[in-house]
Amino acid sequence: TGIAGIVLAGGLSSRMGCDKSQLRWQGRPLLSHMQALLLDAGADPVRISGNHPALGGIPDMVPRCGPLGGLHSVLTSLADGPAWVVPVDMPYLDGQLLWQLRSAGRSACAVFAGYPLPMLQPVNHTSRALLAAMVSDPHGPRSLHSLQRRLGVVELPLPEAAGNCLFNCNTPEQWKEIAQ
């Protein structure tokens, strides 16, 4: 059966100083690169979290909740099943790593040990209700780690061959380092 894809691209990019999703990577915006990665890996549909109307982006229903706000909004538009969740700022990620997460099972939340993203996210009533509760509680934890623990995360070892595939860029210095 199929798998959906989600690109988290709704952040403020405050450390970068500009919209990370529009940085140029291999001749196109980083957001387009990450969307194509999911499509090439077999994701259908692919959804974008954040205010990106030209790409069908889904704005956060509950603003300023970070990645959880984006996930909460996007999950309402998806049918039940598994979904790959990737950040917009992980240009070295490859489809083989996504498929390793997929092998963890349809109903599990799966990540590579030590990395909150990418993740395999179960999309179902339980995950939707949990996200709704987490984003509506201004005093509760609103982190991916908290969500993953509550969903019962499976942590896979990162293959040695993965190298820097899970490097993400948050500052102009980090971007300059990889964009050369």
C-alpha positions in Angstrom: 0.0 0.0 0.0 1.0 3.6 -0.4 2.8 6.1 1.7 2.3 9.8 2.0 5.0 12.4 2.2 5.2 15.6 4.3 7.7 18.4 4.0 7.9 20.6 7.1 8.4 24.1 5.7 6.3 26.3 8.0 9.1 27.6 10.3 10.2 31.2 10.7 13.8 30.5 9.6 14.8 33.0 12.3 18.4 31.6 12.7 18.9 31.5 8.9 17.6 35.1 8.4 15.7 34.3 5.3 13.1 31.7 4.1 15.1 28.4 4.1 12.6 26.8 1.7 13.6 29.2 -1.1 17.4 28.7 -0.8 18.7 27.4 -4.1 19.9 23.7 -4.1 21.0 22.1 -7.3 19.3 24.8 -9.4 15.9 24.9 -7.7 14.4 26.0 -4.3 15.2 23.7 -1.4 11.4 23.1 -0.9 11.1 21.8 -4.5 14.1 19.5 -4.0 12.6 18.0 -0.8 9.2 17.6 -2.5 10.9 15.8 -5.4 12.8 13.6 -3.1 9.5 12.3 -1.6 7.9 11.9 -4.9 10.9 10.0 -6.3 10.8 7.7 -3.3 7.2 6.9 -4.1 5.3 9.1 -1.7 1.7 9.9 -2.9 0.4 12.4 -2.0 3.1 14.8 -0.9 1.9 17.7 1.3 3.8 20.8 2.3 3.3 22.3 5.8 3.5 26.1 5.8 2.2 29.1 3.9 3.3 28.0 0.3 0.2 28.5 -1.7 1.9 28.0 -5.1 2.7 24.4 -4.0 -0.5 23.7 -2.2 1.0 24.4 1.2 -1.1 23.9 4.3 -0.8 26.8 6.8 -0.7 25.9 10.5 -4.2 25.9 12.1 -2.5 26.6 15.4 0.3 29.1 14.8 3.7 29.1 16.5 3.7 25.4 17.5 6.7 24.5 15.5 6.8 21.2 13.6 3.9 19.9 15.7 1.7 22.6 14.4 2.6 21.8 10.8 2.0 18.1 11.4 -1.3 18.7 13.1 -2.5 20.7 10.1 -1.3 18.4 7.4 -2.5 15.2 9.1 -6.1 16.5 8.8 -5.7 16.4 5.0 -4.3 12.8 4.7 -6.0 9.4 4.7 -5.0 6.9 7.3 -1.7 5.1 6.7 2.0 5.8 7.0 3.7 9.1 6.0 7.3 10.1 5.7 8.0 13.4 7.4 11.1 15.4 6.3 12.4 18.8 7.1 12.8 21.4 4.3 16.5 21.9 5.3 18.0 18.4 4.9 19.2 18.4 1.3 21.5 15.4 1.5 18.7 13.0 2.6 18.1 10.2 0.2 15.2 7.8 -0.6 17.1 4.7 0.6 17.0 6.1 4.1 13.3 6.8 3.9 12.7 3.2 2.8 14.7 1.9 5.8 12.2 3.8 8.0 9.3 2.4 6.1 10.6 -1.1 6.8 10.0 -0.5 10.5 6.3 -1.1 9.9 3.1 0.6 8.9 1.8 1.4 12.4 5.0 2.4 14.1 6.6 5.8 14.5 10.2 5.3 13.3 13.3 7.5 13.4 17.0 7.0 13.2 18.6 7.0 16.7 19.6 10.5 17.7 17.6 12.2 14.9 14.0 13.5 15.2 13.7 13.7 11.4 13.2 12.2 9.0 10.5 10.0 10.6 7.8 7.6 9.6 4.6 8.9 11.0 1.5 6.8 11.5 -1.6 8.8 10.3 -4.6 7.6 12.2 -7.2 8.7 14.7 -4.7 8.2 17.6 -1.9 10.3 16.1 -4.4 13.1 15.0 -5.9 13.2 18.5 -2.5 13.3 20.2 -1.3 16.1 18.0 -4.5 18.1 18.5 -4.1 17.7 22.3 -0.4 18.7 22.2 -0.9 21.8 20.1 -3.9 23.0 22.2 -1.9 22.8 25.5 0.1 26.0 25.8 2.0 24.6 28.8 2.6 21.0 27.6 5.6 19.7 25.6 5.5 20.7 21.9 8.5 18.8 20.6 8.9 16.0 18.1 10.6 14.0 20.7 7.6 14.2 23.0 5.3 13.2 20.1 7.5 10.3 19.2 7.7 9.0 22.8 4.0 9.2 23.1 3.4 7.3 19.8 5.9 4.6 20.9 8.9 5.4 18.7 11.1 2.7 17.1 14.7 4.0 16.8 16.7 2.4 14.0 20.5 2.5 13.9 21.8 5.0 11.3 23.8 3.1 8.7 27.5 4.0 8.6 27.2 4.6 4.9 24.6 7.4 5.6 27.5 9.8 6.4 26.1 13.4 6.5 22.7 12.5 4.9 20.8 13.8 7.9 22.7 17.1 8.2 20.2 20.0 8.3 21.0 23.7 7.8 19.8 26.2 10.3 22.3 29.1 9.9 23.9 31.0 7.0 27.3 29.5 8.0 25.9 26.0 7.8 24.3 26.7 4.4 27.5 28.3 3.1 29.4 25.2 4.2 27.2 22.8 2.2 26.2 25.0 -0.7 29.8 25.2 -2.1 
